[in-house]
Amino acid sequence: MQTALALGTFDGVHRGHRAVLDLPRQCKKVAVIFARPPKAEKVDGVKLIMTYEDKCRALKNIGMDEIVTLDFRRVCNLSPQDFLSYLQRTFSPAVISCGFDYRFGKDAAGDAALLQNFCKANDITLCCRPPVKEGEKVISSTMIRGLLKDGDIKAANALLSEDFSFEAVVVGGHRLGRTLGFPTINQVYPPELTPLRFGVYATEIILDGQTYRGMTDIGIRPTFETDYIISETYIHGFSGDLYGKTVRVKPLRFIRDEKKFSSINELKKQLEQDKAAILL
């Protein structure tokens, strides 16, 4: 069976990526990826849409037969020609697919024109996909990160192959929610992910294969401030001890910004209003 390669980082596996990942059915479909965008290896603070594990799962779900993760440190100093020669030696591809703006090799010096010449010389079919747009804007991971930072979950999800979500281990908290009638699970928001707009979200909670409706506050808890981003979720219709379990949270829509409360009673009143807004 011949091999078809899809080249890219594919953070978010969004609609633009799907065009690159649309490989011939008769071929073995291999996604050749980086764990993180190359610019994230050079610039501190670049965050992701998906964890590496979720990205690999999403790629498998859309039909990739194999996922090969390149070590950025081992290939970043290869010339563009040497990088392409590496792909040829390793995979002997019959087809290579990439996006219109795909760059490769040291200092990202390689471009679509160089790739086209290489493929022609080696009898490889090149599929260089044009930009996929939403309205007048080209869909990109950067665009989606911006939507997440704005709390526009609905718009971000419309561009993704699967809805934005994250999972984390349930950790101990102050147990204040129990005294207010809103017991919550506490999770450290994955630090490698793009921070959502701080505030309260209507969510779905996936736990042991079951889906529950939830109310999640994501932020630094200005009333009881933390020095990291925490996710606190009230799970409607669930009771039990989840400490140490891994739970997936899927934000559906933004409800309100995070704010500091002057009293416990004020906080409880707001939580009741939030619940009414979310669970209608």
Accessible surface in RSA format (square Angstrom, percent):
REM  Atomic radii and reference values for relative SASA: ProtOr
REM  Chains: A
REM  Algorithm: Lee & Richards
REM  Probe-radius: 1.40
REM  Slices: 20
REM RES _ NUM      All-atoms   Total-Side   Main-Chain    Non-polar    All polar
REM                ABS   REL    ABS   REL    ABS   REL    ABS   REL    ABS   REL
RES MET A   1   182.47  94.5  95.28  63.1  87.19 207.6 100.59  85.5  81.88 108.5
RES GLN A   2   117.45  65.7 108.43  79.2   9.02  21.5  39.12  83.3  78.33  59.4
RES THR A   3    20.15  14.3  18.91  19.2   1.24   3.0   2.51   3.4  17.64  26.7
RES ALA A   4     0.00   0.0   0.00   0.0   0.00   0.0   0.00   0.0   0.00   0.0
RES LEU A   5     0.00   0.0   0.00   0.0   0.00   0.0   0.00   0.0   0.00   0.0
RES ALA A   6     0.00   0.0   0.00   0.0   0.00   0.0   0.00   0.0   0.00   0.0
RES LEU A   7     2.89   1.6   0.58   0.4   2.32   5.8   0.58   0.4   2.32   6.2
RES GLY A   8    13.16  16.2   0.00   N/A  13.16  16.2  11.61  31.9   1.55   3.5
RES THR A   9    25.00  17.8  18.85  19.1   6.15  14.7  11.35  15.2  13.65  20.6
RES PHE A  10     4.58   2.3   2.56   1.6   2.02   5.3   2.56   1.6   2.02   5.8
RES ASP A  11     5.13   3.6   4.18   4.2   0.95   2.2   2.53   6.0   2.60   2.6
RES GLY A  12     0.04   0.0   0.00   N/A   0.04   0.0   0.01   0.0   0.02   0.1
RES VAL A  13     0.00   0.0   0.00   0.0   0.00   0.0   0.00   0.0   0.00   0.0
RES HIS A  14     7.47   4.1   7.47   5.2   0.00   0.0   5.52   5.7   1.95   2.3
RES ARG A  15    86.81  36.5  81.98  41.8   4.84  11.5  37.86  51.7  48.96  29.7
RES GLY A  16    13.51  16.7   0.00   N/A  13.51  16.7   8.66  23.8   4.85  10.9
RES HIS A  17    27.42  15.0  27.32  19.0   0.09   0.2  14.05  14.5  13.37  15.6
RES ARG A  18   101.63  42.7  97.00  49.4   4.62  11.0  21.25  29.0  80.37  48.7
RES ALA A  19    30.83  28.3  20.17  31.1  10.66  24.2  29.30  41.3   1.53   4.0
RES VAL A  20     9.29   6.1   9.29   8.4   0.00   0.0   9.29   8.1   0.00   0.0
RES LEU A  21     7.88   4.4   1.09   0.8   6.79  17.1   1.55   1.1   6.33  17.0
RES ASP A  22    98.58  69.1  88.01  87.6  10.57  25.0  19.15  45.1  79.43  79.2
RES LEU A  23     8.94   5.0   0.64   0.5   8.31  20.9   1.45   1.0   7.49  20.2
RES PRO A  24    40.53  29.5  28.45  25.9  12.08  43.9  39.97  33.0   0.56   3.5
RES ARG A  25   223.85  94.0 201.57 102.8  22.28  53.1  71.47  97.7 152.38  92.4
RES GLN A  26   134.21  75.0 114.18  83.4  20.03  47.7  64.35 137.0  69.86  53.0
RES CYS A  27     4.47   3.4   2.12   2.4   2.35   5.5   0.00   0.0   4.47   4.8
RES LYS A  28    81.82  39.9  81.69  50.1   0.13   0.3  37.18  33.5  44.65  47.6
RES LYS A  29    38.72  18.9  38.72  23.8   0.00   0.0   7.95   7.2  30.77  32.8
RES VAL A  30     2.09   1.4   2.09   1.9   0.00   0.0   2.09   1.8   0.00   0.0
RES ALA A  31     0.00   0.0   0.00   0.0   0.00   0.0   0.00   0.0   0.00   0.0
RES VAL A  32     4.35   2.9   0.95   0.9   3.40   8.2   0.95   0.8   3.40   9.2
RES ILE A  33     0.58   0.3   0.00   0.0   0.58   1.4   0.58   0.4   0.00   0.0
RES PHE A  34    26.80  13.4  26.80  16.6   0.00   0.0  26.80  16.2   0.00   0.0
RES ALA A  35    36.87  33.9  33.44  51.6   3.43   7.8  33.44  47.1   3.43   9.1
RES ARG A  36    83.34  35.0  82.38  42.0   0.96   2.3  34.42  47.0  48.92  29.6
RES PRO A  37    10.89   7.9  10.89   9.9   0.00   0.0  10.89   9.0   0.00   0.0
RES PRO A  38    47.82  34.9  47.69  43.5   0.13   0.5  47.82  39.5   0.00   0.0
RES LYS A  39   101.76  49.6  95.58  58.6   6.18  14.7  65.81  59.2  35.95  38.3
RES ALA A  40     6.62   6.1   0.00   0.0   6.62  15.1   0.00   0.0   6.62  17.5
RES GLU A  41    75.44  43.3  41.63  31.5  33.81  80.5   4.36   8.4  71.08  58.0
RES LYS A  42   137.29  67.0  98.05  60.2  39.24  93.4  70.21  63.2  67.08  71.5
RES VAL A  43    84.45  55.6  80.63  73.0   3.82   9.2  83.66  72.7   0.79   2.1
RES ASP A  44   145.51 101.9 120.93 120.4  24.58  58.1  41.10  96.7 104.41 104.1
RES GLY A  45    61.91  76.4   0.00   N/A  61.91  76.4  32.87  90.2  29.04  65.0
RES VAL A  46    30.46  20.0  20.62  18.7   9.84  23.7  25.89  22.5   4.57  12.4
RES LYS A  47    68.02  33.2  64.42  39.5   3.60   8.6  29.15  26.2  38.87  41.4
RES LEU A  48     7.78   4.3   7.78   5.6   0.00   0.0   7.78   5.5   0.00   0.0
RES ILE A  49     1.77   1.0   1.21   0.9   0.56   1.4   1.21   0.9   0.56   1.5
RES MET A  50    20.08  10.4  16.25  10.8   3.84   9.1  17.77  15.1   2.32   3.1
RES THR A  51    19.20  13.7  18.84  19.1   0.35   0.8  15.06  20.2   4.14   6.3
RES TYR A  52    79.94  37.3  76.40  43.5   3.54   9.2  56.25  42.3  23.69  29.2
RES GLU A  53   121.92  70.0 112.69  85.3   9.23  22.0  66.26 128.2  55.66  45.4
RES ASP A  54    10.76   7.5  10.72  10.7   0.04   0.1   0.86   2.0   9.91   9.9
RES LYS A  55     4.20   2.0   4.20   2.6   0.00   0.0   2.53   2.3   1.67   1.8
RES CYS A  56    24.80  18.8  24.65  27.5   0.16   0.4  18.57  47.0   6.24   6.7
RES ARG A  57    91.90  38.6  84.72  43.2   7.18  17.1  67.92  92.8  23.98  14.5
RES ALA A  58     1.05   1.0   0.81   1.2   0.24   0.5   1.02   1.4   0.03   0.1
RES LEU A  59     0.00   0.0   0.00   0.0   0.00   0.0   0.00   0.0   0.00   0.0
RES LYS A  60   106.91  52.2  91.74  56.3  15.17  36.1  64.99  58.5  41.92  44.7
RES ASN A  61   100.59  69.4  63.78  61.6  36.82  88.7  23.22  55.9  77.37  74.8
RES ILE A  62    43.67  24.9  14.65  10.9  29.02  70.0  22.37  16.1  21.30  57.8
RES GLY A  63    28.78  35.5   0.00   N/A  28.78  35.5  25.78  70.7   3.00   6.7
RES MET A  64     7.39   3.8   1.08   0.7   6.30  15.0   1.08   0.9   6.30   8.4
RES ASP A  65    75.15  52.6  52.92  52.7  22.24  52.6  18.38  43.3  56.77  56.6
RES GLU A  66    59.54  34.2  58.79  44.5   0.75   1.8  22.18  42.9  37.36  30.5
RES ILE A  67    33.42  19.0   8.80   6.6  24.62  59.3   8.80   6.3  24.62  66.8
RES VAL A  68    32.19  21.2  29.26  26.5   2.93   7.1  32.19  28.0   0.00   0.0
RES THR A  69    52.78  37.5  25.28  25.6  27.50  65.5  23.88  32.1  28.90  43.7
RES LEU A  70    12.75   7.1   5.98   4.3   6.77  17.0   8.34   5.9   4.41  11.9
RES ASP A  71    58.92  41.3  45.45  45.2  13.47  31.9  28.85  67.9  30.07  30.0
RES PHE A  72    31.89  16.0  28.12  17.4   3.77   9.8  28.12  17.0   3.77  10.8
RES ARG A  73   193.63  81.3 175.17  89.3  18.45  43.9  71.89  98.2 121.74  73.8
RES ARG A  74   193.90  81.4 166.25  84.7  27.65  65.8  49.15  67.2 144.75  87.7
RES VAL A  75    14.62   9.6  12.55  11.4   2.07   5.0  12.55  10.9   2.07   5.6
RES CYS A  76    35.51  26.9  24.26  27.1  11.25  26.4  11.49  29.1  24.02  25.9
RES ASN A  77   107.23  73.9  89.45  86.4  17.78  42.8  28.74  69.2  78.49  75.9
RES LEU A  78    53.23  29.6  51.50  36.8   1.73   4.3  52.84  37.1   0.39   1.0
RES SER A  79    45.67  38.6  41.25  55.1   4.42  10.2  38.55  82.1   7.12  10.0
RES PRO A  80    21.28  15.5  21.28  19.4   0.00   0.0  21.28  17.6   0.00   0.0
RES GLN A  81    88.09  49.3  87.23  63.7   0.86   2.1  49.79 106.0  38.30  29.0
RES ASP A  82    74.45  52.1  71.90  71.6   2.55   6.0   8.80  20.7  65.65  65.5
RES PHE A  83     5.09   2.5   5.09   3.2   0.00   0.0   5.09   3.1   0.00   0.0
RES LEU A  84     0.13   0.1   0.13   0.1   0.00   0.0   0.13   0.1   0.00   0.0
RES SER A  85    34.07  28.8  32.01  42.7   2.07   4.8  17.62  37.5  16.45  23.0
RES TYR A  86    60.08  28.0  60.08  34.2   0.00   0.0  36.63  27.5  23.45  28.9
RES LEU A  87     0.27   0.2   0.27   0.2   0.00   0.0   0.27   0.2   0.00   0.0
RES GLN A  88    55.30  30.9  53.27  38.9   2.03   4.8  21.36  45.5  33.94  25.7
RES ARG A  89   172.91  72.6 138.17  70.4  34.74  82.7  78.30 107.0  94.61  57.3
RES THR A  90    72.01  51.2  38.82  39.4  33.18  79.1  38.60  51.8  33.41  50.5
RES PHE A  91    30.67  15.3  16.87  10.5  13.80  35.9  22.53  13.7   8.14  23.3
RES SER A  92    83.42  70.5  66.58  88.9  16.83  38.8  38.00  80.9  45.42  63.6
RES PRO A  93     8.05   5.9   0.36   0.3   7.69  28.0   0.36   0.3   7.69  47.8
RES ALA A  94    21.00  19.3  13.43  20.7   7.57  17.2  17.93  25.3   3.07   8.1
RES VAL A  95    14.31   9.4  14.31  13.0   0.00   0.0  14.31  12.4   0.00   0.0
RES ILE A  96     0.65   0.4   0.65   0.5   0.00   0.0   0.65   0.5   0.00   0.0
RES SER A  97     0.19   0.2   0.19   0.3   0.00   0.0   0.19   0.4   0.00   0.0
RES CYS A  98     0.46   0.4   0.46   0.5   0.00   0.0   0.00   0.0   0.46   0.5
RES GLY A  99    13.11  16.2   0.00   N/A  13.11  16.2  11.63  31.9   1.48   3.3
RES PHE A 100    91.94  46.0  74.74  46.3  17.20  44.8  75.36  45.7  16.58  47.5
RES ASP A 101    94.59  66.3  78.28  77.9  16.31  38.6  30.71  72.3  63.88  63.7
RES TYR A 102    33.82  15.8  27.26  15.5   6.56  17.1  26.17  19.7   7.65   9.4
RES ARG A 103   125.65  52.8 105.92  54.0  19.73  47.0  39.77  54.4  85.88  52.0
RES PHE A 104    10.03   5.0   2.09   1.3   7.94  20.7  10.03   6.1   0.00   0.0
RES GLY A 105    17.86  22.0   0.00   N/A  17.86  22.0   1.92   5.3  15.94  35.7
RES LYS A 106   102.72  50.1 100.43  61.6   2.30   5.5  45.64  41.1  57.08  60.8
RES ASP A 107   112.28  78.7  84.82  84.4  27.46  64.9  28.86  67.9  83.42  83.2
RES ALA A 108    45.27  41.6  40.63  62.7   4.64  10.6  41.78  58.8   3.49   9.2
RES ALA A 109    60.93  56.0  37.35  57.6  23.58  53.6  43.27  60.9  17.66  46.8
RES GLY A 110     0.00   0.0   0.00   N/A   0.00   0.0   0.00   0.0   0.00   0.0
RES ASP A 111    50.54  35.4  50.52  50.3   0.03   0.1   8.81  20.7  41.73  41.6
RES ALA A 112    30.98  28.5  26.72  41.2   4.26   9.7  28.41  40.0   2.56   6.8
RES ALA A 113    60.16  55.3  53.85  83.1   6.31  14.4  56.99  80.3   3.17   8.4
RES LEU A 114    56.96  31.7  54.42  38.9   2.54   6.4  56.24  39.5   0.72   1.9
RES LEU A 115     0.42   0.2   0.42   0.3   0.00   0.0   0.42   0.3   0.00   0.0
RES GLN A 116   110.25  61.6 109.54  80.1   0.70   1.7  19.33  41.2  90.91  69.0
RES ASN A 117    97.32  67.1  90.86  87.8   6.47  15.6  24.20  58.2  73.13  70.7
RES PHE A 118    16.44   8.2  10.44   6.5   6.00  15.6  16.03   9.7   0.41   1.2
RES CYS A 119     1.70   1.3   1.64   1.8   0.06   0.1   1.64   4.2   0.06   0.1
RES LYS A 120   176.57  86.1 151.27  92.8  25.30  60.2 101.82  91.6  74.75  79.6
RES ALA A 121    87.45  80.4  45.23  69.8  42.22  96.1  56.63  79.8  30.82  81.6
RES ASN A 122    53.32  36.8  34.35  33.2  18.97  45.7   7.29  17.6  46.03  44.5
RES ASP A 123   137.40  96.2 114.13 113.6  23.26  55.0  37.77  88.9  99.63  99.4
RES ILE A 124    12.76   7.3   1.46   1.1  11.30  27.2   2.64   1.9  10.12  27.5
RES THR A 125    80.61  57.3  73.52  74.5   7.08  16.9  44.82  60.2  35.79  54.1
RES LEU A 126    40.73  22.7  12.86   9.2  27.87  70.1  12.86   9.0  27.87  75.0
RES CYS A 127    30.59  23.1  24.39  27.2   6.20  14.6   7.24  18.4  23.34  25.2
RES CYS A 128    51.30  38.8  25.28  28.2  26.01  61.1  16.64  42.2  34.66  37.4
RES ARG A 129    64.75  27.2  64.12  32.7   0.63   1.5   9.86  13.5  54.89  33.3
RES PRO A 130    97.10  70.8  89.19  81.3   7.91  28.7  92.80  76.6   4.30  26.7
RES PRO A 131    54.10  39.4  35.71  32.6  18.39  66.8  38.22  31.6  15.88  98.7
RES VAL A 132    43.36  28.5  37.11  33.6   6.26  15.1  40.54  35.2   2.82   7.7
RES LYS A 133   107.55  52.5  87.72  53.8  19.83  47.2  40.33  36.3  67.22  71.6
RES GLU A 134    76.38  43.9  69.76  52.8   6.62  15.8  20.96  40.5  55.43  45.3
RES GLY A 135    66.93  82.5   0.00   N/A  66.93  82.5  42.85 117.6  24.08  53.9
RES GLU A 136   159.38  91.5 138.02 104.4  21.35  50.8  63.72 123.2  95.66  78.1
RES LYS A 137   140.36  68.5 136.61  83.8   3.75   8.9  82.71  74.4  57.65  61.4
RES VAL A 138    56.69  37.3  45.84  41.5  10.85  26.1  45.84  39.8  10.85  29.4
RES ILE A 139     7.67   4.4   0.00   0.0   7.67  18.5   0.00   0.0   7.67  20.8
RES SER A 140    39.47  33.4  37.24  49.7   2.23   5.1  31.51  67.1   7.97  11.2
RES SER A 141    17.05  14.4  13.81  18.4   3.25   7.5  10.34  22.0   6.72   9.4
RES THR A 142    83.11  59.1  78.82  79.9   4.29  10.2  65.89  88.5  17.22  26.0
RES MET A 143    46.01  23.8  32.25  21.3  13.76  32.8  42.63  36.2   3.38   4.5
RES ILE A 144     0.00   0.0   0.00   0.0   0.00   0.0   0.00   0.0   0.00   0.0
RES ARG A 145    22.16   9.3  22.16  11.3   0.00   0.0  13.83  18.9   8.33   5.0
RES GLY A 146    29.32  36.2   0.00   N/A  29.32  36.2  28.17  77.3   1.15   2.6
RES LEU A 147    35.67  19.9  34.89  25.0   0.77   1.9  34.89  24.5   0.77   2.1
RES LEU A 148     0.00   0.0   0.00   0.0   0.00   0.0   0.00   0.0   0.00   0.0
RES LYS A 149   115.37  56.3 102.67  63.0  12.70  30.2  47.94  43.2  67.43  71.8
RES ASP A 150    92.03  64.5  82.91  82.5   9.12  21.6  20.17  47.5  71.86  71.7
RES GLY A 151     5.49   6.8   0.00   N/A   5.49   6.8   0.76   2.1   4.72  10.6
RES ASP A 152    62.51  43.8  56.02  55.8   6.49  15.3  17.20  40.5  45.31  45.2
RES ILE A 153     1.74   1.0   0.04   0.0   1.70   4.1   0.04   0.0   1.70   4.6
RES LYS A 154   168.99  82.4 163.05 100.0   5.94  14.1 108.21  97.4  60.78  64.7
RES ALA A 155    33.13  30.5  24.80  38.3   8.33  19.0  31.50  44.4   1.63   4.3
RES ALA A 156     0.00   0.0   0.00   0.0   0.00   0.0   0.00   0.0   0.00   0.0
RES ASN A 157    24.75  17.1  16.48  15.9   8.27  19.9   9.71  23.4  15.04  14.5
RES ALA A 158    60.48  55.6  37.62  58.1  22.85  52.0  50.61  71.3   9.87  26.1
RES LEU A 159     3.30   1.8   3.30   2.4   0.00   0.0   3.30   2.3   0.00   0.0
RES LEU A 160    14.92   8.3   2.59   1.9  12.33  31.0   2.59   1.8  12.33  33.2
RES SER A 161    39.01  33.0   3.01   4.0  36.00  82.9   8.85  18.9  30.15  42.2
RES GLU A 162    51.75  29.7  43.14  32.6   8.60  20.5  32.12  62.1  19.63  16.0
RES ASP A 163    59.17  41.4  48.18  48.0  10.99  26.0   3.23   7.6  55.94  55.8
RES PHE A 164     5.74   2.9   0.98   0.6   4.76  12.4   5.74   3.5   0.00   0.0
RES SER A 165    16.21  13.7   7.98  10.6   8.23  19.0   0.01   0.0  16.20  22.7
RES PHE A 166     0.56   0.3   0.03   0.0   0.53   1.4   0.56   0.3   0.00   0.0
RES GLU A 167    79.10  45.4  66.87  50.6  12.23  29.1  12.47  24.1  66.63  54.4
RES ALA A 168    16.48  15.2   8.78  13.6   7.69  17.5  16.48  23.2   0.00   0.0
RES VAL A 169    73.51  48.4  68.83  62.3   4.68  11.3  68.83  59.8   4.68  12.7
RES VAL A 170     4.69   3.1   1.77   1.6   2.92   7.0   1.77   1.5   2.92   7.9
RES VAL A 171    53.40  35.1  48.47  43.9   4.93  11.9  53.40  46.4   0.00   0.0
RES GLY A 172    57.22  70.6   0.00   N/A  57.22  70.6  28.27  77.6  28.95  64.8
RES GLY A 173    33.23  41.0   0.00   N/A  33.23  41.0  11.32  31.1  21.91  49.1
RES HIS A 174   132.15  72.2 101.85  70.8  30.30  77.5  71.89  74.1  60.26  70.1
RES ARG A 175   129.78  54.5 115.82  59.0  13.97  33.3  50.04  68.4  79.75  48.3
RES LEU A 176    50.05  27.9  44.75  32.0   5.30  13.3  47.35  33.3   2.69   7.2
RES GLY A 177    14.08  17.4   0.00   N/A  14.08  17.4   7.24  19.9   6.84  15.3
RES ARG A 178   120.38  50.5  99.33  50.6  21.05  50.1  36.50  49.9  83.88  50.8
RES THR A 179   105.38  74.9  69.60  70.6  35.78  85.3  75.51 101.4  29.87  45.2
RES LEU A 180    10.55   5.9   8.73   6.2   1.82   4.6   9.31   6.5   1.24   3.3
RES GLY A 181    52.71  65.0   0.00   N/A  52.71  65.0  33.84  92.9  18.87  42.3
RES PHE A 182    11.83   5.9  11.80   7.3   0.04   0.1  11.80   7.2   0.04   0.1
RES PRO A 183    58.95  43.0  53.49  48.8   5.47  19.9  53.97  44.6   4.98  31.0
RES THR A 184    46.63  33.2  26.07  26.4  20.57  49.0  19.88  26.7  26.76  40.5
RES ILE A 185    17.80  10.1  16.19  12.1   1.61   3.9  17.76  12.8   0.04   0.1
RES ASN A 186     8.75   6.0   8.52   8.2   0.23   0.6   0.00   0.0   8.75   8.5
RES GLN A 187     0.00   0.0   0.00   0.0   0.00   0.0   0.00   0.0   0.00   0.0
RES VAL A 188    59.70  39.3  56.35  51.0   3.35   8.1  56.35  49.0   3.35   9.1
RES TYR A 189     4.83   2.3   1.81   1.0   3.02   7.9   1.81   1.4   3.02   3.7
RES PRO A 190    11.56   8.4   7.88   7.2   3.68  13.4  11.51   9.5   0.05   0.3
RES PRO A 191    97.30  70.9  86.17  78.6  11.13  40.5  95.73  79.0   1.57   9.8
RES GLU A 192    71.93  41.3  63.88  48.3   8.05  19.2  37.70  72.9  34.23  27.9
RES LEU A 193     2.75   1.5   1.05   0.7   1.70   4.3   1.05   0.7   1.70   4.6
RES THR A 194     0.02   0.0   0.02   0.0   0.00   0.0   0.00   0.0   0.02   0.0
RES PRO A 195    38.24  27.9  36.83  33.6   1.41   5.1  36.89  30.5   1.35   8.4
RES LEU A 196     3.28   1.8   0.00   0.0   3.28   8.3   0.12   0.1   3.17   8.5
RES ARG A 197    93.83  39.4  87.47  44.6   6.37  15.2  24.33  33.3  69.50  42.1
RES PHE A 198    66.67  33.4  60.04  37.2   6.62  17.2  60.04  36.4   6.62  19.0
RES GLY A 199     0.00   0.0   0.00   N/A   0.00   0.0   0.00   0.0   0.00   0.0
RES VAL A 200     2.61   1.7   2.61   2.4   0.00   0.0   2.61   2.3   0.00   0.0
RES TYR A 201     0.00   0.0   0.00   0.0   0.00   0.0   0.00   0.0   0.00   0.0
RES ALA A 202     5.27   4.8   5.27   8.1   0.00   0.0   5.27   7.4   0.00   0.0
RES THR A 203     3.11   2.2   0.00   0.0   3.11   7.4   0.00   0.0   3.11   4.7
RES GLU A 204    53.79  30.9  53.79  40.7   0.00   0.0   4.04   7.8  49.76  40.6
RES ILE A 205     0.00   0.0   0.00   0.0   0.00   0.0   0.00   0.0   0.00   0.0
RES ILE A 206    50.56  28.8  46.81  34.9   3.75   9.0  46.81  33.7   3.75  10.2
RES LEU A 207     6.33   3.5   4.64   3.3   1.69   4.2   5.50   3.9   0.82   2.2
RES ASP A 208   108.80  76.2  67.78  67.5  41.02  97.0  40.77  96.0  68.03  67.8
RES GLY A 209    70.89  87.4   0.00   N/A  70.89  87.4  34.84  95.6  36.06  80.8
RES GLN A 210   109.21  61.1 107.63  78.7   1.58   3.8  23.14  49.3  86.08  65.3
RES THR A 211    84.09  59.8  53.53  54.3  30.56  72.8  30.92  41.5  53.17  80.4
RES TYR A 212    53.66  25.1  48.52  27.6   5.14  13.4  29.63  22.3  24.03  29.6
RES ARG A 213   115.02  48.3 112.48  57.3   2.54   6.0  53.63  73.3  61.39  37.2
RES GLY A 214     0.87   1.1   0.00   N/A   0.87   1.1   0.72   2.0   0.15   0.3
RES MET A 215    11.74   6.1   9.38   6.2   2.35   5.6   9.38   8.0   2.35   3.1
RES THR A 216     0.00   0.0   0.00   0.0   0.00   0.0   0.00   0.0   0.00   0.0
RES ASP A 217    34.41  24.1  32.79  32.6   1.62   3.8  13.64  32.1  20.77  20.7
RES ILE A 218     0.12   0.1   0.12   0.1   0.00   0.0   0.12   0.1   0.00   0.0
RES GLY A 219     0.54   0.7   0.00   N/A   0.54   0.7   0.00   0.0   0.54   1.2
RES ILE A 220    53.87  30.7  53.87  40.1   0.00   0.0  53.87  38.8   0.00   0.0
RES ARG A 221    30.43  12.8  26.29  13.4   4.14   9.9  14.72  20.1  15.71   9.5
RES PRO A 222    32.59  23.7  27.78  25.3   4.81  17.5  28.25  23.3   4.33  26.9
RES THR A 223    38.06  27.1  19.57  19.8  18.49  44.1  17.97  24.1  20.08  30.4
RES PHE A 224    77.18  38.6  68.19  42.2   8.99  23.4  76.20  46.2   0.97   2.8
RES GLU A 225   128.61  73.8  94.26  71.3  34.35  81.8  25.85  50.0 102.76  83.9
RES THR A 226    17.89  12.7   6.47   6.6  11.43  27.2  14.55  19.5   3.35   5.1
RES ASP A 227   141.14  98.9  99.72  99.3  41.42  97.9  52.06 122.5  89.08  88.8
RES TYR A 228    98.48  46.0  89.35  50.8   9.13  23.8  68.84  51.7  29.65  36.5
RES ILE A 229    37.41  21.3  33.36  24.9   4.05   9.8  33.36  24.0   4.05  11.0
RES ILE A 230     4.82   2.7   4.75   3.5   0.08   0.2   4.75   3.4   0.08   0.2
RES SER A 231     0.00   0.0   0.00   0.0   0.00   0.0   0.00   0.0   0.00   0.0
RES GLU A 232    33.49  19.2  31.18  23.6   2.31   5.5   4.62   8.9  28.87  23.6
RES THR A 233     0.26   0.2   0.00   0.0   0.26   0.6   0.00   0.0   0.26   0.4
RES TYR A 234    25.95  12.1  25.73  14.6   0.22   0.6   8.77   6.6  17.18  21.2
RES ILE A 235     8.50   4.8   3.81   2.8   4.69  11.3   3.81   2.7   4.69  12.7
RES HIS A 236    71.84  39.3  67.62  47.0   4.22  10.8  40.33  41.6  31.51  36.7
RES GLY A 237    72.50  89.4   0.00   N/A  72.50  89.4  38.93 106.8  33.57  75.2
RES PHE A 238    56.01  28.0  35.37  21.9  20.65  53.7  38.26  23.2  17.75  50.8
RES SER A 239   106.93  90.4  80.09 106.9  26.84  61.8  49.18 104.7  57.75  80.9
RES GLY A 240    55.36  68.3   0.00   N/A  55.36  68.3  31.43  86.3  23.93  53.6
RES ASP A 241   108.64  76.1  78.64  78.3  30.00  70.9  40.64  95.6  68.01  67.8
RES LEU A 242    10.24   5.7   5.66   4.0   4.58  11.5   5.78   4.1   4.46  12.0
RES TYR A 243    81.89  38.2  58.66  33.4  23.23  60.4  52.45  39.4  29.43  36.3
RES GLY A 244    57.02  70.3   0.00   N/A  57.02  70.3  30.36  83.3  26.66  59.7
RES LYS A 245    87.34  42.6  82.83  50.8   4.52  10.8  60.36  54.3  26.98  28.7
RES THR A 246    73.22  52.1  48.96  49.6  24.26  57.8  29.47  39.6  43.75  66.1
RES VAL A 247     0.14   0.1   0.00   0.0   0.14   0.3   0.14   0.1   0.00   0.0
RES ARG A 248    38.54  16.2  36.96  18.8   1.57   3.7  18.34  25.1  20.20  12.2
RES VAL A 249     0.00   0.0   0.00   0.0   0.00   0.0   0.00   0.0   0.00   0.0
RES LYS A 250    49.30  24.1  49.30  30.3   0.00   0.0   9.21   8.3  40.09  42.7
RES PRO A 251     0.00   0.0   0.00   0.0   0.00   0.0   0.00   0.0   0.00   0.0
RES LEU A 252    66.42  37.0  55.32  39.6  11.11  27.9  56.62  39.8   9.80  26.4
RES ARG A 253   113.28  47.6 111.06  56.6   2.22   5.3  52.94  72.4  60.34  36.6
RES PHE A 254    50.22  25.1  27.57  17.1  22.66  59.0  27.57  16.7  22.66  64.8
RES ILE A 255    43.19  24.6  15.29  11.4  27.90  67.2  17.46  12.6  25.73  69.8
RES ARG A 256    35.52  14.9  30.69  15.6   4.82  11.5  32.77  44.8   2.75   1.7
RES ASP A 257    69.03  48.4  62.62  62.3   6.41  15.1  27.13  63.9  41.90  41.8
RES GLU A 258    30.10  17.3  10.46   7.9  19.64  46.8   6.58  12.7  23.51  19.2
RES LYS A 259    92.96  45.4  83.92  51.5   9.03  21.5  50.81  45.7  42.15  44.9
RES LYS A 260   148.55  72.5 123.70  75.9  24.85  59.2  67.71  60.9  80.84  86.1
RES PHE A 261    16.44   8.2   7.67   4.8   8.77  22.8   8.25   5.0   8.19  23.5
RES SER A 262   109.84  92.8  66.04  88.1  43.79 100.9  57.80 123.1  52.04  72.9
RES SER A 263    54.37  45.9  41.62  55.5  12.75  29.4  45.21  96.3   9.15  12.8
RES ILE A 264    74.35  42.3  70.60  52.6   3.75   9.0  70.67  50.9   3.68  10.0
RES ASN A 265   120.01  82.8 113.92 110.1   6.09  14.7  26.85  64.6  93.16  90.0
RES GLU A 266    72.13  41.4  65.27  49.4   6.85  16.3  34.39  66.5  37.74  30.8
RES LEU A 267    23.30  13.0  23.30  16.7   0.00   0.0  23.30  16.4   0.00   0.0
RES LYS A 268    80.85  39.4  80.85  49.6   0.00   0.0  28.59  25.7  52.26  55.7
RES LYS A 269   131.69  64.2 130.09  79.8   1.59   3.8  73.80  66.4  57.89  61.7
RES GLN A 270    23.50  13.1  22.17  16.2   1.33   3.2   3.38   7.2  20.12  15.3
RES LEU A 271    30.59  17.0  30.59  21.9   0.00   0.0  30.59  21.5   0.00   0.0
RES GLU A 272    86.34  49.6  79.03  59.8   7.31  17.4  30.27  58.5  56.07  45.8
RES GLN A 273    93.64  52.4  84.20  61.5   9.44  22.5  39.91  85.0  53.73  40.7
RES ASP A 274     3.75   2.6   3.16   3.1   0.59   1.4   0.59   1.4   3.16   3.2
RES LYS A 275    63.67  31.1  63.54  39.0   0.13   0.3  26.03  23.4  37.64  40.1
RES ALA A 276    56.66  52.1  46.26  71.4  10.39  23.6  56.23  79.2   0.43   1.1
RES ALA A 277    41.57  38.2  31.91  49.2   9.67  22.0  36.12  50.9   5.46  14.5
RES ILE A 278    10.10   5.7   3.77   2.8   6.33  15.2   3.77   2.7   6.33  17.2
RES LEU A 279    33.55  18.7  15.67  11.2  17.88  45.0  16.63  11.7  16.92  45.5
RES LEU A 280   176.23  98.1 120.10  85.9  56.13 141.1 149.36 104.9  26.87  72.3
END  Absolute sums over single chains surface
CHAIN  1 A    14117.8      11135.2       2982.6       7360.9       6757.0
END  Absolute sums over all chains
TOTAL         14117.8      11135.2       2982.6       7360.9       6757.0
